[in-house]
Structure formats: C-alpha cells, structure tokens
C-alpha cells in the first residue's frame, strides 16, 4: 500500500479501521481505535481528509479512500448517494448507465430526493439532488451495491425524469433514442402507467415521443384528451403545434416524423 503523505499513526488508524469496519466508518468507530481526546481525533481526521485519504460524507460519517490509490473511493458512487441521503434515488443518465443504456459514467451523479439537500463534491464527483414532491418519488428499485441499499430508477422512470425535470433538446433527443432502441423490449402498459403518474406536460411530451418512436400511444391519448391547456417541449418551442397532444414543438423534431 502507498502511504505517501500519511504519518505512521494516521496510516495505522485508516488501515485498522478499514480491516475492522470496512470503507464506511463512523466517528464512534474511529474513536474506539484512538486513545486521544475526541476533539483531537476530529482534527486528525480533518487533516487526513485534506490529504485525500478520507472523505467526510456527513456529520460523523466517513469513507476511507482506496489506500492503494489515494483519491479513489473504495465504494461505488451509487452507494455514496444513499449515504448522503436515504430518501433519494439515482436517476437520469446515471440510472441509464447502471442499466447499460448510457456508455459513460459522468462526473456528476444526479438524484431525485424528497428533501432539499445541498450538492456535495467527493473524490472528483459532484452529487446533485433535485427535490421532488412525494407523488413523483416513484419508479425506483432497491439494489445492493457494496453492501449498501441503493435506490435506482428503473430505465423507464429515468427516461420520464429526463423529460419531467431536465427537459431540453438534448434530453428529448436522448429519450427518443432510447425509446427507439428499446421499442421491442418495453412493457408498454407498465411504462404508460408510470408516465400517467408524472405531470401533464411530461405525459404530452412522452406521447409525442411514443409516436415518433412508433410505440403505441393510444392509452396516453385517451387519458389526455379531456385535460385542458397546452404544453411546450421546451420553453422556446412555439412554431409547430400537435393538436393530438396539445403540444408546441419546433421543426427540429420533424426530421423524426
């Protein structure tokens, strides 16, 4: 192991904690290995964090860096989300990456949460949380990753979230691409029921995209025909109008028709 920048007692503290407790260690667990005063322990842990061998997740909770490669977390970035907030699920491109539908793991992990939480930067990754109403906190499944229960959006809910919370031309293009790729694999009834739990604008856009991807949109159309008002794919979409979906869109999307 590379112990560069760590003095002997710091390296021993981390190595012993890692062997006894694993990569996730509480302040009380560190204290059980340390003979000095607790305030002094906190200062030592703060110093080790500054050196990049330890990361403070929240008050009293730390992750030990991989001792062979300083700065690399010893647990998955998905697992970190659960440590930061138990009431959050990973979504968007990050969830698609988990389901092997997006090639590259991005350096920011974006999650849906029921409570407002500030962003955190840990080991080169930024963790963002988007607060959503409880009624939209659905469509996730639990996965055990590095012995931690992690909530991750299903592939269908990740696509819905891209439209509901990140709607722009890039997101619409990405969702349409994945809908087209998955067309023969999707359970349309289950997918449609998930869409119908989203807001009306998202329902309209998803119906529009279903048509472009040649997916049966009849159930969505039936549910929406009695809902009033209009929506836009993005804030600037004004020049074309779909009467079927009460939706404004620009001519960029006509290339998919």
C-alpha positions, 0 to 999 in steps of 0.5 A: 500500500502507498502511504505517501503523505500519511504519518505512521499513526494516521496510516495505522488508524485508516488501515485498522479501521478499514480491516475492522469496519470496512470503507464506511466508518463512523466517528464512534468507530474511529474513536474506539481505535484512538486513545486521544481526546475526541476533539483531537481525533476530529482534527486528525481526521480533518487533516487526513481528509485534506490529504485525500485519504478520507472523505467526510460524507456527513456529520460523523460519517466517513469513507476511507479512500482506496489506500492503494490509490489515494483519491479513489473511493473504495465504494461505488458512487451509487452507494455514496448517494444513499449515504448522503441521503436515504430518501433519494434515488439515482436517476437520469443518465446515471440510472441509464448507465447502471442499466447499460443504456448510457456508455459513460459514467459522468462526473456528476451523479444526479438524484431525485430526493424528497428533501432539499439537500445541498450538492456535495463534491467527493473524490472528483464527483459532484452529487446533485439532488433535485427535490421532488414532491412525494407523488413523483418519488416513484419508479425506483428499485432497491439494489445492493451495491457494496453492501449498501441499499441503493435506490435506482430508477428503473430505465423507464422512470429515468427516461420520464425524469429526463423529460419531467425535470431536465427537459431540453433538446438534448434530453428529448433527443436522448429519450427518443433514442432510447425509446427507439432502441428499446421499442421491442423490449418495453412493457408498454402498459407498465411504462404508460402507467408510470408516465400517467403518474408524472405531470401533464406536460411530461405525459404530452411530451412522452406521447409525442415521443411514443409516436415518433418512436412508433410505440403505441400511444393510444392509452396516453391519448385517451387519458389526455384528451379531456385535460385542458391547456397546452404544453411546450417541449421546451420553453422556446418551442412555439412554431409547430403545434400537435393538436393530438397532444396539445403540444408546441414543438419546433421543426427540429423534431420533424426530421423524426416524423 
